[in-house]
């Protein structure tokens, strides 16, 4: 049985801007939106709640709820997650419950819905969909994290506009959006988003930017009149804070856990350098020969979308797959290769043996990295071959010398 090479423990350092007082910062950003002039007492104001695990999201939402209530309006949380949660109200509530977004915790009703309605069309005659729950309110406050996307690139990616087009678009909006293909997604966000900004009673938005440590780096008010232009600026800032692997050429990457709480694709494609989208070139960096994934997070609720990005997985991951949730997510995005079940074995030892023997170099010389997931890249294990390459890097600290696993 082929063994893993000796591995050293290292710690990477990344830029770390951080919001120290979330409540104060959120209140200050809401003040910038001049909501008192836009919201009348007695109105029902919907606050978007998505399916992603965002640091401090419950605190951020609670501040927004209390702020709106102080204006004399009635706040409620509107589930805005496209086809996530299996595309059903019950599934949406289950996802929100797992994130701590509940009426009991936040003091406002949580509305889930899967019924969609067309409310307008773009100049190219493309329909814009909105959940019925998004139409039953007097105003909408959009809250979401802005970051680069795992399936497409462009001026706009994951963020406030996508929360409108795909999140509030519900299953119909999500299905249509992903049918455009990866190369058109960013442009379609702008075009459909412009229709929704015109038709919906948007009172403003608050963007969340996170640093490489999954901490809140910035909260930013976004006015309806400058919605898309401001989001384009914020995406560039978010991109500058992204973490990365310590080297660009890797023989074997072992990911201890994948899941929807780490990335929409289970593993962040920007980190692993794999897209698996037909017709879209693979990124040049990083270049990883083999990827192993050992487990699926409980927060994914069986949604293993993205496992097809790996070469090997464990039997325990396969046993956790909810085919309905995984296939629905995959078919909605249209990137079917991402739901393919890779080669799998019932023990980690067998997986490592197969992965190492599939490489064209001896195991002891292989560049091997073990990470907890693709979101947390501060602490990891690296083989001696990697260690030789990163020695002298001022942003990397060797915590423990190489030893057998």
Helices and strands as residue ranges (DSSP letters): E 7-12, H 22-32, G 35-37, E 44-49, H 57-70, E 74-79, G 85-87, H 89-98, H 103-106, E 109-111, E 116-121, E 127-131, H 132-135, E 139-145, H 160-162, I 163-167, H 170-179, H 185-199, E 202-210, E 216-222, G 224-226, H 227-240, E 249-255, H 269-272, E 287-293, G 298-300, G 307-309, E 312-314, H 315-319, H 323-333, G 336-339, E 343-345, H 348-357, G 363-365, E 368-371, E 379-383, H 384-390, E 396-403
